[in-house]
Amino acid sequence: MLRIHCPWCGARDEIEFRYRGDAAVRRPAADAGQEAFVSYVYQRENPLGWHLEWWLHAGGCRRLLKVLRHTVTHEIRWVRTAEEGQESADSAGPA
């Protein structure tokens, strides 16, 4: 089981959280066209290694968190608030 450290509530079991998706994916511009939006909604990578993710603390403060997690070992390098930066998993160093 994962232990995710919520900045507001402290360390909690993953059962309190809901995975919300890839935090590195950016929404296309409004005039980008249908293909760009289809790709945005349906095309996802299945990365091996560090991955930047959105997690919702549904069983606690109900805030959205940005988590850098390793997809093989499930190690969590850091957890930040949704408002903190727009880094990618490649550029996100240790906290």
N, C-alpha and C positions, 0 to 999 in steps of 0.2 A: 504494500500500500504506500502511496506517496504521502509525504508530509509537506504541505505547502504553507509557507510563512506569509500570512496576510499582514500587510503593513498596519492595519487597524486592529485586528483581532488576535494576532500572534499565530503560532504554528497550529495547524489543524489537519485532520485526516482528509484525504481526497474526497471522501464520501460527501463532504459539505460543499464541494465545488462542482461546477459543470464546465466541461470543455466547450469553448465557443469558437475554436478554429485558429487558423494560421494568422498570426499578427503581422506577418511580413507582406501579405497581399494588399495591394492598394486598389481602391475603387477607381475605375476609369473616369475620365472627364465626361460630362453630360453629352457632349457631341462626338463621343468616340465611336459610336456605331454599334450595331447589334452583335457582331463577332466579338468585340472587346468585352461586352457584358456577358455573353455566353461563356467566354473563357474565364472571366472573373468569378462567375457563379459556379461553374461545373469543373473546371480544370484545376487540379491540385497536385502538387508534388508529394512524394512519399519519401521524405528525407531520411538519410542515415547519418546520425550525429546530432549536433546542436540545432534546436528548432525553437523559434520564437512563437509563443502561443498566447491566445486569450483564454482566461479562465474566469468564470463568474462565481463569486462566493455566495452561492444561493442559500446555504444553510447558516449564514452569518450576517455580515454587514451588507450583502447584496451589491457589492462593488465589483467592478471589472478590473482584473489584474493582468499584467503582462508578465509571462513566465518564460525564462530561458531554460529548456529541459533537453536532456540528451535522450534521443529516441531509443537507444539500445540499452543503456544502463539505468535510465529514468532518473539520473542525478539532476537535481535542480541547482543551477548555478546562481540564479538570482530571481527575485520577484519584485516588480515595480508597479506603481499605480499606472492606470491607463494614460494619464496625462504626461508621464515622464518620458520624453524623447520619442523618436521614431527610428530607432536603430534596427539593423537587420541582425540575424543570428551570427553572421560572419564578422560584423563590426562590433558586436556587443561583447566586451571583455568582462572579466570577473568583477563583481561588485565589491 
